[in-house]
């Protein structure tokens, strides 16, 4: 229990630190993974967040050695409350009323799963057949990558409403679900006698290679999604998908039997169905931004007529205006010789 609660704190802190670091970076994209890695590795804040997440994975190894998969997921999902509080305080993110109700319903659903457990009757499995693990994990990885690529294509449409990140959260959650199963598998080799034999057995299993794939793709996909969407929504969706995937498929793959008691079985199945229905009902788009008031501009000045055509006001004195005779200056009647003025000619 202590390791599970510590993992919750480390996961929530890591996601929030990474989100805050990504907010100060230029836009990143999965189509330029080398540029994305160069940007994030140059941020001390992001490195601190990634170290917190890595420590959370270490705590998760301890949890899987002592608790059944379904019980562990029920405790892990309680970290959503910590995440929402941290994102509100450190990131200034606000969740809508509908999203808060959805997160509350998810917590209730996974509490039902925890209540379906009974101490002493639930076994902790140590191994699973490799072909069965691959049969579960490979299609899930393909589905996650395809879903993320589809969300990317739709997001590039010019007139599409801004997405909340549910599609991104589901896609990354599938990858992290596979990673969670791989961590569960790795934890089973920690009890092997002798370090050398344990390493050889581990390398001959599919778990380290699943961890490498989910680590590389999950890193790039999750960082691009975190930069575009609110951490207070995308992380709960991702966590819910991861927990449900691990609790349902992990329980079957590792042979941890479902409860025989009808009440406990109903709680486990009902909690899973409630969490899935809430996830499907969550809003897929953020509301469009409300347009602000139109800026006030001064009316344009009316052009003033030229001085010789504008009307005189009553306050302006009238000046005599010479009659325009159409004759150039100096050649009018004033310049013509008149009879009796000593001119040389007569009219």
C-alpha positions in Angstrom: 0.0 0.0 0.0 2.8 2.5 0.9 4.6 1.7 -2.4 1.3 2.2 -4.4 0.6 5.6 -2.7 4.2 6.7 -3.3 3.8 5.7 -7.0 0.7 7.9 -7.2 2.5 10.9 -5.9 5.5 10.3 -8.2 3.3 9.8 -11.3 1.2 12.9 -10.7 4.2 15.1 -9.9 6.1 13.8 -13.0 3.2 14.5 -15.4 2.6 18.0 -14.0 6.3 19.0 -14.2 6.5 17.7 -17.7 3.4 19.6 -18.7 4.8 22.8 -17.2 8.1 22.4 -19.0 6.3 21.6 -22.3 4.3 24.8 -22.0 7.5 26.9 -22.4 8.7 25.0 -25.4 8.0 25.5 -29.1 5.3 23.2 -30.5 6.5 19.6 -30.7 5.1 16.8 -33.0 5.5 13.1 -33.3 6.6 13.6 -36.9 9.8 15.2 -35.7 10.9 12.9 -32.8 14.6 13.9 -32.9 13.6 17.6 -32.5 11.2 16.7 -29.7 13.9 14.7 -27.8 16.4 17.6 -28.2 14.0 20.1 -26.8 12.8 18.0 -23.8 16.3 16.9 -22.9 17.4 20.5 -22.8 14.9 21.4 -20.1 15.9 20.7 -16.4 12.3 20.9 -15.4 11.3 18.2 -17.8 14.2 16.0 -16.8 13.0 16.3 -13.1 9.5 15.2 -14.2 10.8 12.2 -16.1 12.9 11.1 -13.1 9.8 11.3 -11.0 7.9 9.1 -13.5 10.8 6.6 -13.6 10.8 6.4 -9.8 7.0 5.7 -10.0 7.8 2.7 -12.3 10.2 1.5 -9.6 7.6 1.7 -6.9 5.2 -0.1 -9.3 7.5 -3.1 -9.4 7.3 -3.5 -5.6 3.5 -3.2 -5.8 3.1 -6.0 -8.4 5.1 -8.4 -6.2 2.7 -8.1 -3.3 -0.8 -7.2 -4.6 -3.1 -8.7 -7.3 -3.3 -6.8 -10.5 -6.8 -5.6 -10.0 -6.2 -4.4 -6.5 -3.0 -2.5 -7.6 -4.9 -0.7 -10.4 -7.6 0.4 -7.9 -5.0 2.0 -5.7 -3.1 3.6 -8.7 -6.2 5.3 -10.0 -6.7 7.1 -6.7 -3.8 9.3 -7.9 -6.2 11.1 -10.2 -7.2 13.2 -7.2 -3.6 14.3 -6.6 -3.2 15.0 -10.3 -6.3 17.3 -10.5 -5.2 19.2 -7.4 -1.6 19.7 -8.7 -2.7 20.7 -12.2 -5.1 23.3 -10.6 -2.4 24.8 -8.3 0.7 24.6 -10.5 -0.8 24.8 -14.0 -3.9 26.9 -13.4 -6.1 24.4 -15.3 -9.8 24.4 -14.7 -12.0 21.3 -15.2 -15.7 21.6 -16.2 -18.5 20.4 -14.0 -19.1 17.5 -16.4 -15.4 16.4 -16.2 -15.4 16.6 -12.4 -18.4 14.4 -12.3 -16.8 12.0 -14.7 -13.6 11.8 -12.6 -15.7 11.2 -9.5 -17.6 8.4 -11.3 -14.3 6.8 -12.4 -13.1 6.8 -8.8 -16.3 5.2 -7.7 -16.0 2.6 -10.4 -12.5 1.6 -9.4 -13.4 1.6 -5.8 -16.0 -1.0 -6.7 -13.1 -3.1 -8.2 -11.1 -2.7 -5.0 -14.1 -3.8 -2.8 -14.4 -6.9 -4.9 -11.1 -8.1 -3.5 -10.8 -10.3 -0.4 -7.7 -10.8 1.5 -6.4 -14.4 1.5 -8.6 -15.5 -1.4 -6.9 -13.5 -4.2 -3.7 -15.0 -5.5 -0.7 -13.0 -6.8 0.5 -14.7 -10.0 4.2 -14.6 -10.9 4.2 -15.5 -14.6 2.2 -15.8 -17.8 2.8 -17.7 -21.1 4.8 -15.6 -23.5 2.5 -16.4 -26.6 -0.5 -15.2 -24.6 1.2 -12.0 -23.5 2.1 -11.3 -27.2 -1.4 -12.1 -28.3 -2.8 -9.5 -25.9 -0.1 -6.8 -26.2 0.8 -6.7 -30.0 -2.8 -5.9 -31.2 -3.2 -3.3 -28.3 0.0 -1.6 -29.4 -1.1 -1.4 -33.0 -4.5 -0.1 -31.9 -2.9 2.6 -29.8 -0.6 3.8 -32.6 -3.4 3.8 -35.1 -5.8 5.7 -32.8 -3.1 8.3 -32.1 -2.4 8.8 -35.9 -6.1 9.1 -36.6 -6.5 11.8 -33.9 -3.5 13.6 -35.4 -5.0 13.6 -38.9 -8.3 14.9 -37.6 -6.6 17.6 -35.5 -4.9 19.0 -38.7 -8.3 19.9 -40.3 -8.6 23.6 -40.4 -12.2 24.0 -39.2 -12.2 21.2 -36.6 -13.2 22.1 -33.0 -10.3 22.0 -30.5 -10.0 18.5 -29.0 -10.0 17.9 -25.3 -7.5 15.0 -25.7 -9.7 12.0 -25.0 -8.5 10.3 -28.2 -4.9 11.0 -27.2 -5.4 9.7 -23.7 -7.0 6.5 -24.9 -4.1 5.9 -27.4 -1.3 6.6 -24.8 -3.3 4.6 -22.2 -3.2 1.5 -24.4 0.6 1.8 -24.7 1.0 2.3 -20.9 -1.3 -0.6 -20.3 1.0 -2.9 -22.3 3.9 -1.3 -20.3 2.1 -2.1 -17.1 1.8 -5.7 -18.0 5.5 -5.8 -19.0 6.4 -4.4 -15.6 4.2 -7.1 -13.9 6.2 -9.7 -15.9 9.5 -8.2 -15.0 8.6 -8.2 -11.3 8.2 -12.0 -11.5 11.9 -12.4 -12.4 13.0 -10.4 -9.3 12.4 -13.6 -7.2 14.7 -15.8 -9.3 17.7 -17.3 -7.6 20.9 -15.7 -8.7 21.3 -12.4 -10.5 22.9 -13.9 -13.6 20.2 -16.4 -14.1 17.5 -13.8 -13.6 18.9 -11.5 -16.2 19.2 -14.4 -18.8 15.7 -15.5 -18.1 14.4 -11.9 -18.4 16.2 -11.3 -21.7 14.6 -14.5 -23.1 11.1 -13.2 -22.3 9.1 -10.6 -24.3 8.9 -8.1 -21.4 12.1 -6.0 -21.8 11.3 -5.6 -25.5 7.7 -4.5 -24.8 9.1 -2.0 -22.3 11.5 -0.6 -24.9 8.8 -0.2 -27.5 6.3 1.4 -25.1 9.0 3.6 -23.6 10.1 5.0 -26.9 6.7 5.5 -28.5 5.0 6.4 -25.3 7.5 9.1 -24.6 7.1 10.8 -28.0 3.3 10.4 -28.1 2.6 11.5 -24.5 4.8 14.6 -24.7 3.1 15.9 -27.9 -0.4 15.2 -26.4 0.5 16.8 -23.0 1.6 20.0 -24.8 -1.7 20.3 -26.7 -4.2 19.2 -24.1 -5.0 19.8 -20.5 -3.1 17.5 -18.1 -6.2 17.5 -15.8 -8.1 15.6 -18.5 -5.7 13.7 -20.7 -3.9 12.0 -17.7 -7.1 10.8 -16.0 -8.3 9.3 -19.3 -4.9 7.7 -19.9 -4.8 6.4 -16.3 -8.3 4.9 -16.6 -7.5 3.1 -19.8 -4.3 1.8 -18.4 -5.9 0.6 -15.2 -8.8 -1.1 -16.9 -6.6 -2.7 -19.6 -4.2 -4.1 -16.9 -6.9 -5.2 -14.5 -9.0 -7.0 -17.1 -6.5 -8.4 -19.6 -3.7 -8.8 -17.0 -6.0 -10.8 -14.7 -6.8 -13.1 -17.5 -3.2 -13.4 -19.0 -1.6 -14.0 -15.6 -4.2 -16.4 -14.5 -5.5 -14.4 -11.5 -9.1 -15.9 -11.2 -12.2 -13.7 -10.9 -14.1 -13.9 -7.6 -16.5 -16.8 -7.0 -18.7 -14.9 -4.7 -21.7 -13.3 -6.7 -21.5 -10.0 -4.9 -17.7 -9.6 -5.4 -18.0 -10.6 -9.0 -20.8 -8.1 -9.6 -18.7 -5.3 -8.0 -15.7 -6.1 -10.2 -17.7 -6.4 -13.4 -20.0 -3.4 -12.6 -17.0 -1.2 -11.7 -15.3 -2.0 -15.0 -18.5 -1.4 -17.0 -19.1 2.0 -15.2 -15.6 3.2 -15.9 -15.8 2.3 -19.6 -19.2 4.0 -20.0 -18.0 7.2 -18.2 -14.9 7.2 -20.5 -17.1 7.0 -23.6 -19.4 9.8 -22.4 -16.6 12.3 -21.7 -16.6 15.4 -23.9 -14.4 15.0 -27.0 -14.0 18.7 -27.7 -13.3 21.9 -25.7 -16.0 24.6 -26.2 -14.9 27.2 -28.8 -13.5 30.4 -27.4 -16.1 33.1 -26.9 -15.4 36.1 -29.2 -14.5 39.2 -27.2 -16.2 42.6 -27.8 -15.3 44.3 -31.1 -12.6 46.9 -30.7 -13.9 50.5 -30.6 -12.4 52.7 -33.3 -12.8 56.4 -33.8 -14.9 57.3 -36.8 -12.8 58.4 -39.8 -12.4 62.1 -40.4 -14.5 63.4 -43.2 -12.4 65.0 -45.9 -12.4 68.8 -45.9 -13.3 70.5 -49.2 -10.6 72.6 -50.8 -10.5 76.2 -49.5 -11.9 77.8 -52.6 -15.0 75.5 -52.6 -15.9 75.2 -49.0 -18.8 77.2 -47.7 -18.2 80.2 -45.5 -19.5 80.1 -42.0 -21.4 83.1 -40.5 -18.3 83.9 -38.4 -16.0 84.4 -41.3 -15.9 87.8 -43.1 -16.7 87.8 -46.7 -14.0 89.0 -49.1 -14.6 90.4 -52.5 -13.8 87.9 -55.2 -12.7 89.2 -58.5 -14.9 88.1 -61.5 -13.3 85.5 -63.6 -13.3 86.9 -67.1 -11.3 84.2 -68.7 -8.6 86.6 -69.8 -5.0 86.2 -68.4 -3.9 88.7 -65.8 -2.6 91.9 -67.3 -4.7 91.6 -70.4 -8.1 92.5 -69.1 -10.1 95.7 -69.3 -7.8 97.4 -66.8 -4.8 97.0 -69.1 -6.7 98.1 -72.4 -6.4 101.7 -73.6 -9.6 103.6 -73.2 -11.0 106.5 -75.2 -9.6 109.8 -73.9 -6.7 108.3 -72.2 -4.2 109.1 -74.9 -4.3 105.9 -76.6 -3.4 105.4 -80.1 -6.6 103.9 -81.3 -10.3 104.1 -80.8 -12.9 101.6 -80.1 
